[in-house]
Amino acid sequence: MLPTRIIPPTASAHPYPLLIKSLLLSGGRYEKTREIVYRDRVRYSYATFNERVARLANVLSAAGVKAGDTVAVMDWDSHRYLECMFAIPMLGAVLHTINIRLSPEQILYTMNHAEDKFVLVNSEFVPLYNGIASQLTTVEKTLLLTDEEKKGADLPALVGEYEQLLAAASPHYDFADFDENSVATTFYTTGTTGNPKGVYFTHRQLVLHTLSMATTMGSLDSIRLLGSDDVYMPITPMFHVHAWGVPYVATLLGIKQVYPGRYEPELLVQLIEQEKVTFSHCVPTILQMLMNTPSAQGRDFGGMKMIIGGSALNRTLYDTAKARGIQLTAAYGMSETCPLISCAYINEELLAGSEDERITYRIKAGVPVPLVEAAIMDADGKILPANGEAQGELVLRAPWLTQGYFREPEKGQELWAHGWMHTGDVATIDGMGFIDIRDRIKDVIKTGGEWISSLELEDLISRHPAVREVAVVGVVDPQWGERPFALLVLHADQTLDAKGLKEHLKPYVEQGHINKWAIPTQIALVTEIPKTSVGKLDKKRIRVDIAQWQAAGSAFLSTL
Amino acid sequence: MLPTRIIPPTASAHPYPLLIKSLLLSGGRYEKTREIVYRDRVRYSYATFNERVARLANVLSAAGVKAGDTVAVMDWDSHRYLECMFAIPMLGAVLHTINIRLSPEQILYTMNHAEDKFVLVNSEFVPLYNGIASQLTTVEKTLLLTDEEKKGADLPALVGEYEQLLAAASPHYDFADFDENSVATTFYTTGTTGNPKGVYFTHRQLVLHTLSMATTMGSLDSIRLLGSDDVYMPITPMFHVHAWGVPYVATLLGIKQVYPGRYEPELLVQLIEQEKVTFSHCVPTILQMLMNTPSAQGRDFGGMKMIIGGSALNRTLYDTAKARGIQLTAAYGMSETCPLISCAYINEELLAGSEDERITYRIKAGVPVPLVEAAIMDADGKILPANGEAQGELVLRAPWLTQGYFREPEKGQELWAHGWMHTGDVATIDGMGFIDIRDRIKDVIKTGGEWISSLELEDLISRHPAVREVAVVGVVDPQWGERPFALLVLHADQTLDAKGLKEHLKPYVEQGHINKWAIPTQIALVTEIPKTSVGKLDKKRIRVDIAQWQAAGSAFLSTL
């Protein structure tokens, strides 16, 4: 370490640790009249929000929650969840956002592994909770969250119902300072193998992530993607990487926030219209669903801005959204990265170019946001040149990357090999700093000594007018090692076979976009493509399905 | 300290300290084609800028600069200064920005007190430097900065000339990580009594200040005050609180930056026009000067946005600027605060109100920016209510306040009494969080048991059409304790006496804005009001002048 000059602070000086409370206490409280809305059920001001966070802190303290305890939440996206995102960490406790899309067995595993002591349970999940309650090893008390009139439930060790408890609590709480490196939140990633892994983020990390995201969304693009006059609604679950951290940004900026509960497409469209939502974010499949829902047919979304992440954004979806009045910008991140790492904001060089070129950049993973350094690395830990050509694993440094996996030190060492965080994604980085994700390392198809990006193939196949959705995976081939296999969902009344797909892809081979080995020799037409709990293509499941079909000689396969 | 959960990081994880290098390495480098401009003399791209920072680091290292050393700069605002703002701290050294408006004796004092080891001297300051060189106790080497053809100078221990040294150096430097609490910059405040005091800021502080300022300017206001499409030029010297920290923000955002050298009003106007400057900041007196300069007469500044700080912004100046196409926003800060603390951005409540009301808020000190907490305190250290009525000393908490005065621990304790940083300003805070500065504590006029704000009086007096500039101070009065005394500069061909001023102020007394004791019984008409080295009214000097005039029975005093 360099012998720099470090001066001990004056004894009476306030050290000002970076704590989540400062996002609330120095931010949103100045916009007292702005609203926080939950479906068509609840609507209140930031002034009330601040009071409710204090009330919740009093309720939890009275229930026995202490600094260092883990408090879990099982809820749909709600104002209550937002209150928990502040009150729980502000007590020095750890918020565990339970992924309620996991199987009961996996939820049980994560709750025991995270050592949850208190659980806030939405009445809709009471049957699920009671199904695993007897096997929970650390839970001491429960709280009920409900939209129903009935404020009771058959929950073990129930302290009471959220609203009733809040109403009876004091609206004042003097939140203490503590070490900014205290864990604030934890949740579990669903890998394709083994048990879910727990990632965790500290107060310092969440504050820095919030500031960097605010700067990115407010200042870095040619347009203001998110600012004080926007209305925000997440369409990425709050259990999934804190709804990408945007609720913290929105609260800091004091903007109107809308929480839609469970994601019902009709309700989402209705809330967007009624509450004049201007900013949201989601994965591509959810956007598809939103635009295809009956009440959205023919509707113009009037300049709404959306960040797309989680999976690659393709040109077809970008253009479709544009035609419906939605301005998309791609961003990149993952559970391990808090999550924002890069955003496809447009620089001066691109502004000077053509609209078409700009769009090809708007749908890439983007440029690292402030305080993020990205590089690509080969298998030996060597950094490769950022020349837009060299492919390697995308590795990262930033102040808000998970510093390990909870109670799994060996996996943490793997994640952080060579002093960089490994994403498991194959990428290039070009001279402007744009990251282009080529594939998940394990989804790359290795055929005849060549590497084929399944993502690139999916993008090209999705341009066929008959194709509504596509997934490409590599399947074992005795001659070539692996061969690409395409799973297709077609638009109504459309047909396509392997030969037709080959015809469609031929021009791309001729133009050099892909090599001829990339043309799938086998395809399957299906009505639905398996997705993970957070809406991504579930390629692990797809590979299992394909193996079963092949074994059964299934009739809906089409072969060249 | 609360027993929160703290998990030791994975051994191989990168800790990512908050260092100034990350503002450069994760920010501006993605805007490679944007320009940095110095007068009409130098123009280069961010790509070159990055290389030059590395070159400078190599030059300084070769000259012997080591981590912990203090490296001083005596320059006008320039691209070189910007390079120093990065390269010097990025080496782990401390940048001392010398206030070249101080007297030679004071400069000498600050250089010895700061323990400067290396000094970069603009050729214009060589005579000044050589005048004090023999008394400098710690300086080992000098570098010459010059716009002249001649690249030599008679400087003791001269290493060489900046451009020649940079040209010969490698454009690569691998900047090391170090403790984010390392001191990065230092400079001296000129108090009204005693020697200048050294404040200092760490890497962590400057990074957090930058992110908070970017969020404030980009997202918090109803308009985007500063964003990727702006062109920035400071009109606050870089030696003065890092030009309020905006060069760091501008670099992070990768926007075009223009540095005007010495502040010559004609050149400033020319650069604003030629380089299409859209964002700047200055103290009120400089803005006056800019708008009054001959070449600016009748010119419309076409939507330029300016932050005004350092002194109170009054309505007259706001309206005058507005009529010239300049949108002003007040902000508040001081040398001890890095400096941004609050900004008069407009919230939803005010947006719903009248334009006139909005303007009364646009010219207040504003609302604390993200990560700043403000309160008002009485003399016993008790926090007073934020009700817009209670007056007390404005006290602050934020991650970027100087943690003391360099080598003056007792003064640091005073600054940080009761765990809050004391500003020395009397203020109110209203229910929306708006800070309204009433006066410097020592400038408040105590008359007949009442407190009169000299700032408020100055504002009301400045509304008289004959008045171009005004300063009000309290002078000792045997009967009342103190009485207000007004120093006036009138517009050409105008007259005003104490009686006329009384007539002007009477309605304000009747409307209850001020009490009748606030009407000055003595005024002096002068051609210029003394200013400090950073352009503020020099009330210490004014009091001395008045005492001398009174002793001499000076004829240009007018008495009721």
Interface residues (C-beta under 8 A of the other chain):
Chain A: M1 L2 P3 T4 R5 I6 I7 P9 T10 A11 S12 A13 H14 Y16 L18 S22 L23 L25 S26 G27 R29 Y30 E31 K32 T33 R34 K66 A67 G68 T70 G92 A93 V94 A176 F178 D179 N181 S182 V183 Y200 V207 L208 L211 S212 A214 T215 M217 G218 S219 L220 D221 S222 R224 L226 G227 S228 D229 L252 L253 G254 Y345 N347 E348 E349 V367 P368 V369 P370 L371 V372 E373 R397 A398 P399 L401 Q403 G404 F406 P409 G412 Q413 L415 W416 A417 H418 G419 W420 M421 G431 M432 G433
Chain B: M1 L2 P3 T4 R5 I6 I7 P9 T10 A11 S12 A13 H14 Y16 L18 S22 L23 L25 S26 G27 R29 Y30 E31 K32 T33 R34 K66 A67 G68 T70 G92 A93 V94 A176 F178 D179 N181 S182 V183 Y200 V207 L208 L211 S212 A214 T215 M217 G218 S219 L220 D221 S222 R224 L226 G227 S228 D229 L252 L253 G254 Y345 N347 E348 E349 V367 P368 V369 P370 L371 V372 E373 R397 A398 P399 L401 Q403 G404 F406 P409 G412 Q413 L415 W416 A417 H418 G419 W420 M421 G431 M432 G433
